[in-house]
Structures are given as C-alpha cells and as structure tokens.
Amino acid sequence: MYRFESEDTEEWFAKFTLHRPLFLTLGFNDHVKYDYGEKVKERMKLNHKHFLKKLHKFTYAKSKRKIPRYAVIERGGKNKGMHSHMLIENPEHLSQSQFKQLCSLAWNTTKDGVSVQFEECYFRKGLDSYNSKQQRHNNNNAMVDVENCYMNNNLDGWTSRYSTPKYFVNERIFV
C-alpha cells in the first residue's frame, strides 16, 4: 500500500488550473474547532459543501459552471483548533472585492462557519506547499477535502474575455 506524503499532495495541487486564485482560511465555531475525530471532519466537509453551493448560487445563479478550487482540513497549533484552507478561482465577471463579499456572506450562512480570512495569491507554488504541509499518511488531524475539490480540466476550447478560442489538431494550435 502506498503511503502518501506532503510532496504527493503538493504535486496534485499543482495540477489545478487557477487564473485568478484567492486563498481563504475558514474558521469554525468552538463546537467544531476543538473537537476530535472523523465526525468533526465530516461536519467540516458538509460545511464546505453548503458554502460552495451558496457561493455558486451567488456567483453563477442558473449556470452549470463550477468554480475551480481545492480545500484542506487541518488542526492548527496546540490552541488553534480545526480550520480549513481553500484556494479558489475568482470568477472573471466579479472583482476581487465583490467575490470576497460573496464568500463572506456564503460562509457565514453555513451552520458552523464563523470567520473567513482572505489572502491574495502571488506565489502559487508556495501556497500549494503550505496547504500540503500536514498531509501525511500518519497525521489524523489533516486531510484533503476531495469531495469538495473541483479541477477544471476542460481546456481544449477554453475561452475567456482575455483570449481567443484555440482548437487543437494534431498537436498544432489554430487560432
């Protein structure tokens, strides 16, 4: 059986394509924050699910698009308790301040969410390394919330207002 280490997790995080990433630190109420065991992690994952569902409703309303992101759950120092980190794509139709407001609103409407802190991303590799620091096979206080991660792999015909569509034919790019 293969034992995953933090380097493996960091390598997996690097595969996520995020053009305008925003780094979130999500805080929980004391009932979740200072608890132990698998049940608390399941509760945190459910909170993530509700947060992302609300955020999607706020940002895309009726669209089927999903926001690319990854989420990790970890325990802080001795007195800091459980919290989570999320690296999430800022949708191109929203400014960073608008998206931050929507994230705060969505997180504070979840059952156990009490605080959210934002950091702008300038050094992505460093963040991937930071988020994978506790992800080891022998650490029961950390995990990647795989159920609430979304990787945008559909880049073949990827378009945005900043680029023109590209079509791949026999490894040649035609614009």
VEXDREN-2710 file (C-alpha; in Angstrom, 1 decimal):
% VEXDREN-2710
k/r/px/py/pz
1/MET/0.0/0.0/0.0
2/TYR/1.4/3.4/-1.0
3/ARG/1.7/6.0/1.8
4/PHE/1.0/9.5/0.7
5/GLU/3.3/12.2/1.8
6/SER/3.0/16.0/1.6
7/GLU/5.1/16.1/-1.6
8/ASP/2.4/13.9/-3.3
9/THR/-0.3/16.2/-2.2
10/GLU/1.6/19.3/-3.4
11/GLU/2.1/17.7/-6.8
12/TRP/-1.6/17.0/-7.1
13/PHE/-2.5/20.6/-6.1
14/ALA/-0.2/21.9/-8.8
15/LYS/-2.5/20.3/-11.4
16/PHE/-5.3/22.7/-10.5
17/THR/-5.6/25.5/-13.1
18/LEU/-6.5/28.7/-11.3
19/HIS/-6.0/32.0/-13.2
20/ARG/-7.2/34.4/-10.5
21/PRO/-6.8/32.5/-7.3
22/LEU/-7.9/33.7/-3.8
23/PHE/-6.7/32.0/-0.6
24/LEU/-9.2/31.5/2.1
25/THR/-8.8/30.5/5.7
26/LEU/-12.1/29.3/7.0
27/GLY/-12.8/29.4/10.8
28/PHE/-15.4/27.2/12.6
29/ASN/-17.4/27.7/15.8
30/ASP/-15.9/26.3/19.1
31/HIS/-18.0/23.1/18.9
32/VAL/-16.3/22.1/15.7
33/LYS/-13.0/23.8/16.2
34/TYR/-11.9/22.0/19.4
35/ASP/-13.5/18.6/18.7
36/TYR/-11.6/15.5/17.5
37/GLY/-12.3/12.5/15.3
38/GLU/-13.8/11.6/12.0
39/LYS/-17.2/13.0/12.8
40/VAL/-15.8/16.6/13.1
41/LYS/-14.1/16.2/9.7
42/GLU/-17.3/15.0/8.1
43/ARG/-19.1/18.0/9.6
44/MET/-16.5/20.3/8.2
45/LYS/-16.8/18.7/4.8
46/LEU/-20.6/19.2/4.9
47/ASN/-20.0/22.9/5.8
48/HIS/-17.7/23.2/2.8
49/LYS/-20.4/21.7/0.6
50/HIS/-23.0/24.1/1.8
51/PHE/-20.6/27.1/1.4
52/LEU/-19.8/26.2/-2.1
53/LYS/-23.4/25.6/-3.0
54/LYS/-24.4/29.0/-1.7
55/LEU/-21.3/30.7/-3.3
56/HIS/-22.2/29.1/-6.7
57/LYS/-25.8/30.4/-6.3
58/PHE/-24.5/33.9/-5.6
59/THR/-21.9/33.9/-8.5
60/TYR/-23.5/32.0/-11.3
61/ALA/-27.2/31.8/-10.4
62/LYS/-28.5/29.3/-13.0
63/SER/-25.3/28.4/-14.8
64/LYS/-23.9/24.9/-14.7
65/ARG/-20.3/26.2/-14.4
66/LYS/-18.4/25.3/-11.3
67/ILE/-15.7/27.3/-9.5
68/PRO/-12.3/25.5/-9.6
69/ARG/-10.9/25.1/-6.1
70/TYR/-9.3/22.7/-3.6
71/ALA/-9.8/22.5/0.1
72/VAL/-7.8/21.1/3.0
73/ILE/-8.7/20.5/6.6
74/GLU/-6.1/20.7/9.4
75/ARG/-5.6/21.3/13.0
76/GLY/-3.6/24.4/14.0
77/GLY/-1.1/24.7/16.8
78/LYS/-1.9/23.5/20.3
79/ASN/-4.6/26.0/20.9
80/LYS/-5.7/27.0/17.4
81/GLY/-8.1/24.1/16.7
82/MET/-9.5/22.8/13.5
83/HIS/-9.8/25.1/10.5
84/SER/-9.6/24.8/6.7
85/HIS/-7.9/26.4/3.8
86/MET/-9.3/26.8/0.3
87/LEU/-7.6/28.0/-2.9
88/ILE/-10.5/29.1/-5.1
89/GLU/-10.8/30.8/-8.5
90/ASN/-12.2/34.3/-8.5
91/PRO/-14.7/34.3/-11.4
92/GLU/-13.8/36.7/-14.2
93/HIS/-17.1/38.6/-14.1
94/LEU/-16.6/39.6/-10.4
95/SER/-14.0/42.0/-8.9
96/GLN/-11.9/40.6/-6.1
97/SER/-13.8/42.8/-3.5
98/GLN/-17.2/41.6/-4.8
99/PHE/-16.1/38.0/-4.7
100/LYS/-14.7/38.4/-1.1
101/GLN/-18.1/39.8/0.0
102/LEU/-19.9/36.9/-1.6
103/CYS/-17.5/34.4/0.1
104/SER/-18.1/36.0/3.5
105/LEU/-21.8/36.0/3.1
106/ALA/-21.9/32.4/1.9
107/TRP/-19.6/31.2/4.7
108/ASN/-21.4/33.0/7.5
109/THR/-24.7/31.4/6.4
110/THR/-23.4/27.9/7.0
111/LYS/-24.1/26.1/10.2
112/ASP/-20.7/26.1/11.7
113/GLY/-18.8/28.9/9.8
114/VAL/-17.9/31.9/11.8
115/SER/-14.9/33.6/10.2
116/VAL/-13.1/33.9/6.8
117/GLN/-9.8/35.4/6.1
118/PHE/-8.6/36.3/2.6
119/GLU/-5.1/36.4/1.2
120/GLU/-4.2/37.4/-2.4
121/CYS/-2.1/34.9/-4.2
122/TYR/1.2/35.9/-5.7
123/PHE/3.3/32.8/-5.2
124/ARG/1.1/29.8/-6.1
125/LYS/3.8/27.1/-5.5
126/GLY/4.4/28.4/-2.0
127/LEU/0.7/28.1/-1.3
128/ASP/0.5/24.6/-2.6
129/SER/3.4/23.7/-0.3
130/TYR/1.8/25.4/2.7
131/ASN/-1.5/23.6/2.1
132/SER/0.1/20.2/1.9
133/LYS/2.4/20.7/5.0
134/GLN/0.3/18.4/7.3
135/GLN/-0.9/16.0/4.6
136/ARG/0.9/12.8/5.6
137/HIS/-0.3/9.2/6.0
138/ASN/0.3/9.2/9.7
139/ASN/-1.4/12.5/10.5
140/ASN/-5.1/12.0/11.6
141/ASN/-5.6/15.8/12.1
142/ALA/-5.4/16.8/8.5
143/MET/-7.0/15.7/5.2
144/VAL/-7.7/17.0/1.7
145/ASP/-11.5/17.5/1.2
146/VAL/-11.5/15.7/-2.1
147/GLU/-15.3/15.7/-2.2
148/ASN/-15.4/19.5/-2.4
149/CYS/-12.4/19.9/-4.8
150/TYR/-13.1/20.7/-8.4
151/MET/-10.4/20.7/-11.2
152/ASN/-11.3/22.4/-14.4
153/ASN/-9.9/20.1/-17.0
154/ASN/-11.8/21.2/-20.0
155/LEU/-9.2/23.5/-21.5
156/ASP/-9.4/22.3/-25.1
157/GLY/-11.8/25.0/-26.2
158/TRP/-11.2/27.2/-23.2
159/THR/-12.2/30.8/-23.8
160/SER/-12.4/33.9/-21.8
161/ARG/-12.7/37.6/-22.5
162/TYR/-8.9/37.7/-22.4
163/SER/-8.2/35.1/-25.0
164/THR/-9.4/33.8/-28.3
165/PRO/-10.6/30.2/-28.7
166/LYS/-8.0/27.7/-29.6
167/TYR/-8.5/24.4/-31.4
168/PHE/-6.0/21.6/-31.2
169/VAL/-5.5/19.5/-34.4
170/ASN/-2.6/17.0/-34.5
171/GLU/-0.8/18.9/-31.7
172/ARG/-0.9/22.2/-33.7
173/ILE/-2.7/25.1/-32.3
174/PHE/-5.0/27.1/-34.6
175/VAL/-6.5/30.4/-33.5
END
